[in-house]
Amino acid sequence: MYYNLGLLQHTMAKVALIAAGDGKNMELALKFKEMAEEMGHSTDVMDLMGLEWPVITNKLMKEGYKPEGAKDLMDRLGGADGWVCIAPEYNGGMPSSLNNTVAWMSIFWNDFREVFNSRKVGLATHSGGGGDHVIMAMRQMFSYLGCNLIGRAVISNKNKEANPEAMERIIREITE
Ligand SMILES: Cc1cc2nc3c(=O)[nH]c(=O)nc-3n(C[C@H](O)[C@H](O)[C@H](O)COP(=O)(O)O)c2cc1C
């Protein structure tokens, strides 16, 4: 949405905050929400663990199973101008909450491509100690799916707070 208020021009965007962990990562997602709203944007927070979708299997796919709310989630993602995906590192990679959610959404192939292609995506994590590996894993997956990744990521853990400047930069870049 674009407003022209005389000399003051303000672009309001919609930011999707995709939380793939329902503890510290959800807390970080809510910090992003607060900051994005202070910057004049609207937000939509998504709790991927809360979906409780079953693990994708050939059996379920053959039965034509569609997880509840899959289409709705895709519409919400498609309706946002930019995303921040906030996920914990699990065993040097991404958590199944993120992997499995994306796998189920890819069943709706045509809409799926449309939703991911050229989407501006920022990455963040709160992890146990590291966090670099989940950022790399997400970068690989989202770029494979055609998204435009923001270069700088937010990495936090119990010894390192999320850097507010890096958070702000991500919000700015996905809403430009
Ligand atoms: C199964 C599992 C594997 C984990 N593997 C890693 C890891 O490889 N690297 C790391 O830094 N933290 C690891 N952790 C710690 C989590 O990243 C950390 O507890 C994080 O805060 C969890 O996110 P949450 O608070 O949103 O639930 C692991 C935690 C679990 C439960």
The ligand as a Tripos MOL2 file, in Angstrom:
@<TRIPOS>MOLECULE
LIG
   31    33     1     0     0
SMALL
NO_CHARGES

@<TRIPOS>ATOM
      1 C1         16.1860  -32.0200   18.7240 C.3       1 LIG1
      2 C2         17.0010  -30.8020   18.9950 C.ar      1 LIG1
      3 C3         18.1880  -30.5970   18.3140 C.ar      1 LIG1
      4 C4         18.9560  -29.4440   18.5380 C.ar      1 LIG1
      5 N1         20.1040  -29.2320   17.8120 N.ar      1 LIG1
      6 C5         20.7890  -28.0740   17.9490 C.ar      1 LIG1
      7 C6         21.9140  -27.7690   17.1190 C.ar      1 LIG1
      8 O1         22.3290  -28.5460   16.2810 O.2       1 LIG1
      9 N2         22.5360  -26.5700   17.2870 N.ar      1 LIG1
     10 C7         22.1260  -25.6440   18.2190 C.ar      1 LIG1
     11 O2         22.7160  -24.5740   18.3100 O.2       1 LIG1
     12 N3         21.0520  -25.9040   19.0210 N.ar      1 LIG1
     13 C8         20.3730  -27.0840   18.9040 C.ar      1 LIG1
     14 N4         19.2560  -27.3340   19.6790 N.ar      1 LIG1
     15 C9         18.8120  -26.2910   20.6350 C.3       1 LIG1
     16 C10        17.6870  -25.4270   20.0470 C.3       1 LIG1
     17 O3         18.0820  -24.7960   18.8530 O.3       1 LIG1
     18 C11        17.2650  -24.3690   21.0710 C.3       1 LIG1
     19 O4         16.8320  -25.0280   22.2560 O.3       1 LIG1
     20 C12        16.1710  -23.4570   20.5880 C.3       1 LIG1
     21 O5         15.9630  -22.4350   21.5370 O.3       1 LIG1
     22 C13        14.8540  -24.1910   20.3610 C.3       1 LIG1
     23 O6         13.9040  -23.3040   19.8330 O.3       1 LIG1
     24 P1         12.6070  -22.8690   20.6860 P.3       1 LIG1
     25 O7         13.1020  -22.2420   21.9660 O.co2     1 LIG1
     26 O8         11.8650  -21.9030   19.8060 O.co2     1 LIG1
     27 O9         11.8240  -24.1240   20.9420 O.co2     1 LIG1
     28 C14        18.5080  -28.5020   19.4930 C.ar      1 LIG1
     29 C15        17.3220  -28.7320   20.2030 C.ar      1 LIG1
     30 C16        16.5740  -29.8500   19.9670 C.ar      1 LIG1
     31 C17        15.2770  -30.0650   20.7210 C.3       1 LIG1
@<TRIPOS>BOND
     1     1     2 1
     2     2     3 ar
     3     2    30 ar
     4     3     4 ar
     5     4     5 ar
     6     4    28 ar
     7     5     6 ar
     8     6     7 ar
     9     6    13 1
    10     7     8 2
    11     7     9 ar
    12     9    10 ar
    13    10    11 2
    14    10    12 ar
    15    12    13 ar
    16    13    14 ar
    17    14    15 1
    18    14    28 ar
    19    15    16 1
    20    16    17 1
    21    16    18 1
    22    18    19 1
    23    18    20 1
    24    20    21 1
    25    20    22 1
    26    22    23 1
    27    23    24 1
    28    24    25 2
    29    24    26 1
    30    24    27 1
    31    28    29 ar
    32    29    30 ar
    33    30    31 1
@<TRIPOS>SUBSTRUCTURE
     1 LIG1         1 GROUP 0 **** ****
